[in-house]
Amino acid sequence: MIKNALWLFVIAAVVLIFYSRPFLRMQDLHQKNASYEHRIRELQKENAALREEQRRLNEDPDYFERVAREKMGLIKDGEMIYKVVPAGQKKDAAE
């Protein structure tokens, strides 16, 4: 009886040793897969926002002008840009 229990214990230990690494590897792969799926959803949202931005730039001239002025600092012919410098800053720092 004790001999059978000892053999059962040895067999269980061998099975545990040989199958624990693949099981842990599979768990790691499932976690990575979930992480990649989350990243894919984030990128899909970002792509949708960029497509909407592209559509607005192509179809809305007022939006296009606002973006050109704000992000790129473009001005129309004859316009002048005035920079307001706070009282505590030196004049050279604003240029």
C-alpha positions as CSV (number, residue, x, y, z in Angstrom):
1,M,0.0,0.0,0.0
2,I,2.8,2.4,0.9
3,K,4.7,1.3,-2.1
4,N,1.7,2.2,-4.4
5,A,1.3,5.6,-2.7
6,L,5.0,6.3,-3.2
7,W,4.8,5.4,-6.9
8,L,1.7,7.6,-7.2
9,F,3.6,10.4,-5.6
10,V,6.6,10.0,-7.9
11,I,4.4,9.9,-11.0
12,A,2.5,13.0,-9.8
13,A,5.8,14.8,-9.2
14,V,7.1,13.9,-12.7
15,V,3.9,15.0,-14.3
16,L,4.0,18.3,-12.4
17,I,7.6,18.9,-13.3
18,F,7.0,18.3,-17.0
19,Y,3.7,20.1,-17.4
20,S,4.2,23.1,-15.2
21,R,6.5,24.9,-17.6
22,P,4.2,24.7,-20.6
23,F,1.3,25.7,-18.5
24,L,3.1,28.8,-17.2
25,R,4.2,29.6,-20.8
26,M,0.6,29.3,-22.0
27,Q,-0.5,31.7,-19.2
28,D,2.2,34.1,-20.2
29,L,1.1,34.0,-23.8
30,H,-2.5,34.6,-22.8
31,Q,-1.5,37.6,-20.9
32,K,0.6,39.0,-23.8
33,N,-2.3,38.3,-26.2
34,A,-4.7,40.3,-24.0
35,S,-2.1,43.1,-23.8
36,Y,-1.8,43.1,-27.6
37,E,-5.5,43.1,-28.1
38,H,-5.8,46.1,-25.8
39,R,-3.1,47.9,-27.7
40,I,-4.8,47.1,-31.0
41,R,-8.1,48.7,-29.7
42,E,-6.2,51.8,-28.6
43,L,-4.5,52.1,-32.1
44,Q,-7.9,51.6,-33.8
45,K,-9.3,54.5,-31.8
46,E,-6.3,56.6,-32.6
47,N,-6.6,55.8,-36.3
48,A,-10.3,56.7,-36.3
49,A,-9.5,60.1,-34.7
50,L,-6.8,60.7,-37.3
51,R,-9.2,59.8,-40.1
52,E,-11.7,62.3,-38.7
53,E,-9.0,65.0,-38.4
54,Q,-8.0,64.3,-42.0
55,R,-11.7,64.5,-43.1
56,R,-12.1,67.8,-41.3
57,L,-8.9,69.3,-42.8
58,N,-10.0,68.3,-46.3
59,E,-13.7,69.4,-46.0
60,D,-13.7,72.3,-43.6
61,P,-11.7,75.4,-44.8
62,D,-12.3,77.3,-41.5
63,Y,-10.9,74.4,-39.5
64,F,-8.0,74.1,-41.9
65,E,-7.2,77.8,-41.4
66,R,-7.4,77.5,-37.6
67,V,-5.1,74.5,-37.5
68,A,-2.6,76.2,-39.9
69,R,-2.6,79.3,-37.7
70,E,-2.5,77.6,-34.3
71,K,-0.2,74.7,-34.9
72,M,2.0,75.9,-37.7
73,G,2.1,79.7,-37.0
74,L,1.1,80.6,-40.5
75,I,-0.3,84.1,-41.2
76,K,-2.0,85.7,-44.2
77,D,-0.3,88.3,-46.3
78,G,-0.3,91.7,-44.6
79,E,-1.0,90.3,-41.1
80,M,1.4,90.9,-38.2
81,I,1.8,88.8,-35.1
82,Y,2.2,90.5,-31.8
83,K,3.8,88.6,-28.9
84,V,2.7,89.8,-25.4
85,V,5.5,89.4,-22.9
86,P,4.5,89.2,-19.2
87,A,5.9,92.0,-17.1
88,G,8.4,89.8,-15.3
89,Q,10.1,88.4,-18.4
90,K,13.0,89.8,-20.3
91,K,12.3,91.0,-23.9
92,D,14.9,88.6,-25.3
93,A,13.2,85.5,-23.8
94,A,10.1,86.1,-25.9
95,E,11.9,86.2,-29.2
